[in-house]
Each structure stands twice: as C-alpha cells, then as structure tokens.
Amino acid sequence: MPRSNSIHSLEDRCQLNRFYYSALSAFFLTVTIAFSQEGHPLKGSWIGDWGPNSADRNQITIVMDWDGKQITGVANPGPGALPIQRASLEPKGWLVHFELDAKNAAGQSVHYVVDGHIENLGLYNRSIVGMWGHDNVKGDFKITRQ
C-alpha cells in the first residue's frame, strides 16, 4: 500500500516547527544581547586611588556619563565635587583623558591632568590605569568601575 501524504505532511510540519523554534530562539538571544549592552565604556561609578608612590595614596571616586556627544562627570561627588573637564576616549588603545580643577589647602588653584587606558574592557568591573598629575607632582592611579 502506498504511503499516505499525511505521514509526509507530519514530517514536514515537524521540520518546519524545528526551524521556527530555532529561528525564534536566535531572535530572542539577539534581542537579549542587544539589550544587555552597557552603553559607553566610561559610564558609571569608578573607585580607586592615585598618588606619587605606594605610601602616599589619595582615595578618589569618579562618576562619568555619556550624553551621546560628550563625556561628563564629577570627581568625589557630593559637596565640593569637582567637574570633569576636557574628557575624551580614544577607542584605538582605549585611551582615556580628563582634567580637573581644584583648590589646595591654601586656596590656590590646582589643575589635575589624568591620562590612562581601560583594562579588562569586556568586564563590568573594568579598570582605568595610568598617570595622574598636577603642578610638578606626578603619580599613578587605578580606578575600577563599581
């Protein structure tokens, strides 16, 4: 007796269902990955320290944001926060630059220049490491995103 079309039709439907489920799974995986992106690599709160040597360290908290055009933020948020100035990110090498203006204990202006690079870019708790200086004082720094 010849095979009935209903058997082939059932096999075809099973294959078609597998294709639809695979396509649907791929779609949801793509959407999940797209929505899980963190945005700009500098966006977030960063905590760490800087100083001219291992015995002389200064704790620092940096909060940075990206508005679609520029990097903005503050150092040591709260009363007396220092606005970040001239911030930039060079994707080639993930080089970070920003500047800060503050007052020292005597009330004199101090201009800080910070240059570093992002380490562990693919991780949420990535770090920025490099050089932090003002006047004739230079030191290293490391801040880690929280």
LOLO-102261 format. One line per 5 residues: number of its first residue (from 1); for each residue x, z, y of N, C-alpha, C, O, CB. Coordinates in Angstrom, 1 decimal, m for minus. Glycine has a CB too. Layout:
residues N
NUM> X Z Y X Z Y X Z Y X Z Y X Z Y ~ ... $
END
This chain:
residues 146
1> 0.8 0.0 m1.2 0.0 0.0 0.0 0.9 0.0 1.2 1.9 0.8 1.3 m1.0 1.2 0.0 ~ 0.6 m0.8 2.2 1.4 m0.9 3.4 1.3 0.3 4.3 0.3 1.0 4.3 1.1 m2.2 4.3 ~ 2.4 0.6 5.0 2.4 1.8 5.9 1.4 1.6 7.0 1.2 0.5 7.5 3.8 2.0 6.5 ~ 0.8 2.7 7.4 m0.2 2.6 8.4 0.5 2.7 9.8 1.6 3.3 9.9 m1.3 3.7 8.3 ~ m0.1 2.2 10.8 0.5 2.2 12.2 0.5 3.7 12.7 1.3 4.0 13.6 m0.3 1.3 13.1 $
6> m0.4 4.5 12.2 m0.4 5.9 12.7 0.8 6.6 12.4 1.2 7.5 13.2 m1.7 6.6 12.1 ~ 1.5 6.3 11.3 2.8 7.0 11.0 3.8 6.6 12.0 4.5 7.5 12.5 3.2 6.7 9.5 ~ 4.0 5.3 12.2 5.0 4.9 13.2 4.6 5.4 14.6 5.5 5.8 15.4 5.0 3.3 13.2 ~ 3.4 5.4 14.9 3.0 5.9 16.2 3.3 7.4 16.3 3.7 7.8 17.4 1.4 5.7 16.3 ~ 3.2 8.2 15.3 3.6 9.6 15.3 5.1 9.7 15.5 5.5 10.6 16.3 3.1 10.3 14.1 $
11> 5.9 8.9 14.8 7.3 9.0 15.0 7.7 8.6 16.4 8.6 9.2 17.1 8.0 8.1 14.0 ~ 7.0 7.5 16.9 7.3 7.1 18.3 7.0 8.2 19.3 7.7 8.4 20.3 6.5 5.8 18.6 ~ 5.8 8.8 19.1 5.4 9.9 20.0 6.4 11.0 20.0 6.7 11.6 21.0 4.0 10.4 19.7 ~ 6.9 11.4 18.8 7.9 12.5 18.7 9.2 12.1 19.5 9.8 12.9 20.2 8.3 12.8 17.2 ~ 9.7 10.8 19.3 10.8 10.4 20.0 10.6 10.4 21.5 11.4 10.9 22.3 11.3 9.0 19.6 $
16> 9.4 10.0 21.9 9.1 9.9 23.3 9.0 11.4 23.9 9.5 11.6 25.0 7.7 9.2 23.5 ~ 8.4 12.3 23.1 8.4 13.7 23.6 9.8 14.3 23.7 10.0 15.0 24.7 7.6 14.5 22.5 ~ 10.7 14.0 22.8 12.1 14.5 22.9 12.7 13.9 24.1 13.4 14.6 24.8 12.9 14.1 21.6 ~ 12.5 12.7 24.4 13.0 12.0 25.7 12.5 12.7 26.9 13.2 13.1 27.8 12.7 10.5 25.7 ~ 11.2 13.0 27.0 10.6 13.6 28.1 11.1 15.0 28.3 11.4 15.4 29.4 9.0 13.6 28.0 $
21> 11.2 15.8 27.2 11.7 17.1 27.3 13.2 17.2 27.7 13.6 18.0 28.5 11.6 17.9 25.9 ~ 14.0 16.2 27.2 15.4 16.1 27.7 15.5 15.8 29.1 16.2 16.4 29.9 16.1 15.1 26.8 ~ 14.7 14.8 29.6 14.7 14.4 31.0 14.2 15.6 31.9 14.8 15.8 32.9 13.8 13.2 31.2 ~ 13.2 16.3 31.4 12.6 17.4 32.2 13.7 18.5 32.3 13.8 19.1 33.3 11.3 17.9 31.5 ~ 14.4 18.8 31.2 15.4 19.8 31.2 16.5 19.5 32.1 17.0 20.3 32.9 16.0 20.1 29.8 $
26> 17.0 18.2 32.1 18.0 17.7 33.0 17.6 17.9 34.5 18.4 18.3 35.3 18.4 16.3 32.7 ~ 16.3 17.5 34.8 15.8 17.7 36.1 15.9 19.1 36.6 16.3 19.4 37.7 14.4 17.1 36.2 ~ 15.4 20.0 35.8 15.4 21.5 36.2 16.8 22.0 36.3 17.0 22.8 37.2 14.6 22.3 35.2 ~ 17.7 21.6 35.5 19.1 22.0 35.6 19.7 21.5 36.9 20.4 22.3 37.6 19.9 21.5 34.4 ~ 19.4 20.3 37.3 19.9 19.7 38.5 19.3 20.5 39.7 20.1 20.8 40.6 19.6 18.2 38.6 $
31> 18.0 20.7 39.7 17.4 21.5 40.8 18.0 22.9 40.9 18.2 23.4 42.0 15.9 21.5 40.6 ~ 18.2 23.5 39.8 18.7 24.9 39.8 20.1 24.9 40.4 20.4 25.8 41.2 18.8 25.5 38.3 ~ 21.0 24.0 40.0 22.3 23.9 40.5 22.3 23.6 42.0 23.0 24.2 42.8 23.1 22.8 39.8 ~ 21.4 22.7 42.4 21.3 22.3 43.8 20.9 23.5 44.7 21.5 23.7 45.8 20.3 21.2 44.1 ~ 20.0 24.3 44.2 19.5 25.5 45.0 20.5 26.7 44.9 20.4 27.6 45.7 18.1 25.9 44.5 $
36> 21.4 26.7 43.9 22.3 27.8 43.8 23.5 27.6 44.6 24.4 28.5 44.6 22.6 28.0 42.3 ~ 23.7 26.5 45.3 24.9 26.3 46.2 24.9 27.3 47.3 23.8 27.7 47.8 24.9 24.9 46.8 ~ 26.1 27.8 47.6 26.2 28.9 48.6 26.3 28.5 50.0 26.3 29.3 50.9 27.4 29.7 48.2 ~ 26.3 27.2 50.3 26.5 26.7 51.6 27.9 26.6 52.0 28.8 26.3 51.2 25.7 27.7 52.6 ~ 28.2 26.9 53.3 29.5 26.8 53.9 30.5 27.8 53.2 30.1 28.9 53.0 29.5 27.0 55.4 $
41> 31.7 27.4 52.9 32.6 28.3 52.2 33.0 29.5 52.9 33.5 30.5 52.3 33.8 27.5 51.8 ~ 32.9 29.5 54.3 33.3 30.7 55.0 32.1 31.6 55.3 32.3 32.8 55.8 33.9 30.3 56.3 ~ 30.9 31.2 55.0 29.7 32.0 55.4 29.7 33.3 54.5 29.9 33.3 53.3 28.4 31.2 55.1 ~ 29.5 34.4 55.2 29.4 35.7 54.5 30.2 36.8 55.2 30.7 36.6 56.3 29.8 35.5 53.1 ~ 30.2 37.9 54.5 30.9 39.1 55.0 32.2 39.2 54.2 32.3 39.0 53.0 30.1 40.4 54.8 $
46> 33.3 39.4 54.9 34.7 39.5 54.4 35.3 40.8 54.7 35.2 41.3 55.9 35.5 38.3 54.9 ~ 35.9 41.5 53.7 36.5 42.8 54.0 38.0 42.7 53.5 38.2 42.2 52.4 35.7 43.9 53.3 ~ 38.9 43.3 54.2 40.3 43.4 53.8 41.1 44.1 54.8 40.7 45.0 55.5 40.8 42.0 53.6 ~ 42.4 43.7 54.9 43.3 44.3 55.8 44.4 43.3 56.3 44.6 42.3 55.7 44.0 45.6 55.2 ~ 45.1 43.7 57.3 46.2 43.0 57.9 47.2 43.9 58.4 46.9 45.1 58.8 45.7 41.9 59.0 $
51> 48.4 43.5 58.5 49.5 44.3 59.1 50.8 43.7 59.0 51.0 42.8 58.2 49.4 45.7 58.5 ~ 51.8 44.3 59.7 53.2 43.7 59.7 54.0 44.1 58.5 55.0 43.4 58.1 53.9 44.2 60.9 ~ 53.5 45.1 57.7 54.2 45.5 56.5 53.3 46.3 55.6 52.1 46.6 56.0 55.5 46.3 56.8 ~ 53.7 46.7 54.4 52.8 47.4 53.5 52.5 48.8 53.9 51.5 49.3 53.4 53.5 47.4 52.1 ~ 53.2 49.4 54.8 53.0 50.7 55.3 52.1 50.8 56.5 51.4 51.8 56.8 54.2 51.5 55.6 $
56> 52.0 49.7 57.2 51.2 49.6 58.5 50.1 48.6 58.3 50.3 47.4 58.6 52.1 49.2 59.7 ~ 48.9 49.0 57.8 47.8 48.1 57.5 46.6 48.5 58.3 46.4 49.7 58.7 47.4 48.2 56.0 ~ 45.8 47.5 58.7 44.6 47.7 59.5 43.4 47.2 58.8 43.4 46.0 58.4 44.8 47.1 60.9 ~ 42.4 48.0 58.5 41.2 47.5 57.9 40.5 46.6 58.8 40.4 46.8 60.0 40.3 48.7 57.4 ~ 39.9 45.6 58.2 39.1 44.6 59.0 37.9 44.1 58.2 37.9 43.9 57.0 40.0 43.4 59.4 $
61> 36.8 43.9 58.9 35.6 43.3 58.4 35.3 42.1 59.3 35.2 42.3 60.5 34.4 44.4 58.3 ~ 35.0 41.0 58.6 34.7 39.8 59.3 33.4 39.3 58.8 33.2 39.3 57.6 35.8 38.7 59.2 ~ 32.5 38.9 59.7 31.2 38.3 59.3 31.2 36.9 59.9 31.3 36.7 61.1 30.0 39.1 59.7 ~ 31.1 35.8 59.0 31.1 34.5 59.5 29.9 33.7 59.1 29.2 34.1 58.1 32.4 33.7 59.0 ~ 29.5 32.8 59.9 28.3 32.0 59.7 28.6 30.5 60.0 29.6 30.2 60.7 27.1 32.5 60.5 $
66> 27.8 29.6 59.6 27.9 28.2 59.8 26.5 27.7 60.3 25.5 27.8 59.5 28.4 27.4 58.6 ~ 26.4 27.2 61.5 25.1 26.7 62.0 24.9 25.2 61.8 23.9 24.7 62.4 25.0 27.1 63.5 ~ 25.7 24.6 61.1 25.6 23.1 60.9 26.6 22.4 61.8 26.8 21.2 61.6 24.2 22.7 61.1 ~ 27.1 23.0 62.8 28.0 22.4 63.7 29.3 23.2 63.9 30.4 22.6 64.0 27.4 22.2 65.1 ~ 29.2 24.5 63.9 30.4 25.3 64.1 30.4 26.6 63.4 29.4 27.1 62.9 30.6 25.6 65.6 $
71> 31.6 27.1 63.2 31.8 28.4 62.5 31.7 29.5 63.6 32.4 29.4 64.6 33.1 28.5 61.8 ~ 30.8 30.5 63.4 30.7 31.6 64.4 30.9 32.9 63.6 30.9 32.9 62.4 29.3 31.5 65.1 ~ 31.0 34.0 64.4 31.1 35.2 63.7 31.7 36.3 64.5 32.0 36.1 65.7 31.9 35.1 62.4 ~ 31.9 37.5 63.9 32.5 38.6 64.6 33.4 39.4 63.7 33.3 39.3 62.5 31.4 39.6 65.1 ~ 34.4 40.0 64.3 35.3 41.0 63.6 34.8 42.4 63.9 34.4 42.7 65.0 36.8 40.8 64.0 $
76> 34.8 43.2 62.9 34.3 44.6 63.0 33.0 44.7 63.6 32.9 45.2 64.7 35.4 45.4 63.7 ~ 31.9 44.2 63.0 30.6 44.2 63.5 30.1 45.6 63.9 30.5 46.6 63.4 29.6 43.6 62.6 ~ 29.3 45.6 65.0 28.8 46.9 65.5 29.2 47.0 66.9 29.6 46.0 67.6 29.3 48.1 64.7 ~ 29.1 48.2 67.5 29.6 48.4 68.9 31.0 48.0 69.0 31.9 48.5 68.2 29.3 49.9 69.4 ~ 31.4 47.2 70.0 32.7 46.8 70.2 33.2 45.7 69.3 34.4 45.4 69.2 33.7 48.0 69.9 $
81> 32.2 45.0 68.7 32.5 43.8 67.8 33.3 42.8 68.6 33.1 42.6 69.8 31.3 43.2 67.2 ~ 34.2 42.1 67.9 35.0 41.0 68.6 34.5 39.7 68.1 34.6 39.4 66.9 36.5 41.2 68.2 ~ 34.0 38.8 69.1 33.5 37.5 68.7 34.7 36.6 68.2 35.8 36.6 68.8 32.8 36.8 69.8 ~ 34.5 35.9 67.1 35.5 34.9 66.7 35.4 33.7 67.6 34.4 33.2 68.0 35.2 34.5 65.2 ~ 36.6 33.2 67.9 36.7 32.1 68.8 37.5 31.0 68.1 38.3 31.3 67.2 37.5 32.5 70.2 $
86> 37.3 29.8 68.5 38.0 28.6 68.0 38.2 28.6 66.5 39.3 28.4 66.0 39.4 28.5 68.7 ~ 37.2 28.9 65.8 37.2 28.9 64.3 37.2 27.5 63.8 36.5 26.6 64.3 36.1 29.7 63.7 ~ 38.0 27.2 62.8 38.0 25.9 62.1 38.3 26.0 60.6 38.9 27.0 60.2 39.0 24.9 62.8 ~ 37.9 25.1 59.9 38.2 25.0 58.5 38.6 23.5 58.2 37.8 22.6 58.4 37.0 25.4 57.6 ~ 39.8 23.3 57.6 40.3 22.0 57.2 40.1 21.9 55.7 40.8 22.6 55.0 41.8 21.8 57.7 $
91> 39.2 21.1 55.2 38.9 21.0 53.8 40.2 20.6 53.0 40.4 21.1 51.9 37.9 20.0 53.5 ~ 41.1 19.8 53.6 42.3 19.5 52.8 43.2 20.7 52.9 43.8 21.0 53.9 43.0 18.2 53.5 ~ 43.3 21.4 51.7 44.1 22.6 51.6 43.2 23.9 51.9 43.8 25.0 51.8 45.2 22.6 52.5 ~ 42.0 23.7 52.3 41.1 24.8 52.7 41.8 25.7 53.7 41.8 26.9 53.5 40.6 25.5 51.4 ~ 42.3 25.2 54.8 43.0 25.9 55.8 42.0 26.5 56.8 41.1 25.8 57.3 44.0 25.0 56.5 $
96> 42.1 27.8 57.1 41.2 28.5 58.0 42.0 28.9 59.2 43.1 29.4 59.1 40.6 29.7 57.3 ~ 41.4 28.8 60.4 42.0 29.2 61.7 40.9 29.9 62.5 39.8 29.3 62.6 42.7 28.0 62.4 ~ 41.2 31.0 63.1 40.3 31.5 64.1 41.1 32.5 65.0 42.2 32.9 64.7 39.1 32.3 63.5 ~ 40.5 32.8 66.2 41.2 33.6 67.2 40.3 34.7 67.6 39.0 34.5 67.6 41.7 32.7 68.4 ~ 40.8 35.8 68.1 40.1 36.9 68.6 40.7 37.5 69.9 41.9 37.5 70.0 39.9 38.0 67.5 $
101> 39.9 37.9 70.8 40.4 38.6 72.0 39.9 40.1 71.9 38.8 40.3 71.7 40.0 37.9 73.3 ~ 40.9 41.0 72.2 40.5 42.4 72.1 41.3 43.1 73.2 42.0 42.5 74.0 40.9 43.1 70.7 ~ 41.1 44.4 73.3 41.8 45.3 74.3 42.6 46.3 73.5 42.0 46.9 72.5 40.9 46.0 75.3 ~ 43.8 46.6 73.9 44.6 47.7 73.2 44.2 49.0 73.8 43.3 49.1 74.6 46.1 47.4 73.3 ~ 44.8 50.1 73.3 44.5 51.4 73.7 44.7 51.6 75.2 44.1 52.4 75.9 45.4 52.4 73.0 $
106> 45.6 50.8 75.8 45.9 50.9 77.3 45.0 50.0 78.1 45.1 50.0 79.3 47.4 50.5 77.6 ~ 44.1 49.3 77.4 43.1 48.5 78.1 43.6 47.1 78.4 42.9 46.3 79.1 42.7 49.1 79.4 ~ 44.8 46.7 77.9 45.4 45.4 78.1 44.8 44.4 77.1 44.5 44.8 75.9 46.9 45.5 78.0 ~ 44.7 43.2 77.5 44.2 42.1 76.6 45.2 41.8 75.5 46.4 41.7 75.7 43.8 40.8 77.4 ~ 44.6 41.6 74.3 45.4 41.3 73.1 44.8 40.0 72.5 43.6 40.1 72.2 45.6 42.5 72.1 $
111> 45.5 39.0 72.3 45.0 37.7 71.7 45.5 37.6 70.3 46.7 37.5 70.1 45.4 36.5 72.6 ~ 44.6 37.6 69.3 45.0 37.5 67.9 44.8 36.1 67.5 43.8 35.4 67.8 44.1 38.5 67.0 ~ 45.8 35.6 66.7 45.7 34.3 66.1 45.8 34.4 64.6 46.7 35.1 64.1 46.8 33.3 66.6 ~ 44.8 33.9 63.9 44.7 34.1 62.4 44.7 32.7 61.7 43.9 31.8 62.0 43.4 34.9 62.0 ~ 45.7 32.5 60.8 45.8 31.3 60.0 45.9 31.6 58.6 46.8 32.4 58.2 47.0 30.4 60.5 $
116> 45.1 31.0 57.7 45.2 31.3 56.3 44.6 30.1 55.5 44.3 29.1 56.0 44.5 32.6 56.0 ~ 44.4 30.4 54.2 43.8 29.4 53.3 42.9 30.2 52.3 43.1 31.3 52.0 44.9 28.6 52.6 ~ 41.9 29.5 51.9 41.0 30.1 50.9 41.6 30.0 49.5 42.1 29.0 49.1 39.6 29.3 50.9 ~ 41.5 31.1 48.8 41.9 31.2 47.4 40.7 31.4 46.6 39.7 32.0 47.0 43.0 32.4 47.2 ~ 40.7 30.9 45.4 39.6 31.0 44.4 38.3 30.5 45.0 37.2 31.1 45.0 39.4 32.5 44.0 $
121> 38.3 29.3 45.6 37.2 28.7 46.3 35.9 28.7 45.4 34.9 28.8 46.0 37.6 27.3 46.7 ~ 36.1 28.4 44.2 34.9 28.3 43.3 34.2 29.6 43.0 33.1 29.6 42.4 35.3 27.7 42.0 ~ 34.8 30.7 43.3 34.2 32.0 43.0 33.5 32.6 44.2 33.8 32.3 45.4 35.3 33.0 42.6 ~ 32.5 33.4 43.9 31.7 34.0 45.0 32.6 34.9 45.8 32.6 34.9 47.1 30.5 34.8 44.5 ~ 33.4 35.8 45.2 34.3 36.7 45.9 35.6 36.1 46.2 36.7 36.6 45.9 34.4 38.0 45.1 $
126> 35.6 34.9 46.8 36.9 34.2 47.1 37.6 35.0 48.2 37.0 35.9 48.8 36.6 32.8 47.6 ~ 38.8 34.7 48.5 39.6 35.4 49.5 40.2 34.4 50.4 40.4 33.2 50.2 40.8 36.2 48.8 ~ 40.5 34.9 51.6 41.3 34.2 52.6 42.6 35.0 52.8 42.6 36.2 53.1 40.6 33.9 54.0 ~ 43.8 34.3 52.6 45.1 35.0 52.8 45.9 34.1 53.8 45.7 32.9 53.9 45.8 35.1 51.5 ~ 46.8 34.8 54.5 47.7 34.1 55.4 48.3 35.0 56.4 48.7 36.2 56.1 46.9 33.1 56.1 $
131> 48.5 34.5 57.6 49.2 35.2 58.7 48.3 35.6 59.8 47.4 34.8 60.2 50.4 34.4 59.3 ~ 48.5 36.8 60.3 47.6 37.4 61.4 48.6 37.9 62.4 49.4 38.8 62.1 46.7 38.5 60.9 ~ 48.5 37.4 63.7 49.5 37.9 64.7 48.9 38.1 66.1 47.8 37.5 66.4 50.6 37.0 64.7 ~ 49.6 38.8 66.9 49.3 39.0 68.3 50.6 39.3 69.0 51.5 39.9 68.5 48.2 40.1 68.5 ~ 50.7 38.8 70.3 51.9 39.0 71.0 53.1 38.6 70.2 53.2 37.5 69.7 52.0 40.5 71.6 $
136> 54.1 39.6 70.0 55.2 39.3 69.2 55.1 40.0 67.8 56.1 40.0 67.1 56.5 39.7 69.9 ~ 54.0 40.5 67.5 53.7 41.1 66.2 53.1 40.1 65.2 52.1 39.5 65.5 52.8 42.4 66.3 ~ 53.7 39.9 64.1 53.2 39.1 63.0 53.1 39.8 61.7 53.9 40.7 61.4 54.0 37.8 62.9 ~ 52.0 39.5 61.0 51.9 40.1 59.7 51.0 39.3 58.8 50.6 38.2 59.1 51.2 41.5 59.8 ~ 50.8 39.8 57.6 50.0 39.1 56.6 48.6 39.7 56.6 48.4 40.8 57.1 50.7 39.1 55.2 $
141> 47.7 39.0 55.9 46.3 39.5 55.8 45.7 39.0 54.5 46.1 37.9 54.0 45.4 39.2 57.0 ~ 44.7 39.7 54.0 43.9 39.2 52.9 42.5 39.8 53.1 42.4 41.0 53.3 44.5 39.6 51.5 ~ 41.5 38.9 53.2 40.1 39.4 53.2 39.4 38.7 52.1 39.6 37.6 51.7 39.5 39.0 54.6 ~ 38.5 39.5 51.5 37.7 39.0 50.3 36.2 39.0 50.7 35.7 40.0 51.2 38.0 39.8 49.1 ~ 35.5 37.9 50.3 34.1 37.9 50.6 33.4 38.8 49.7 33.7 39.0 48.5 33.6 36.4 50.4 $
146> 32.4 39.5 50.3 31.6 40.5 49.6 30.3 40.0 49.1 29.5 40.7 48.5 31.4 41.8 50.4 $
END
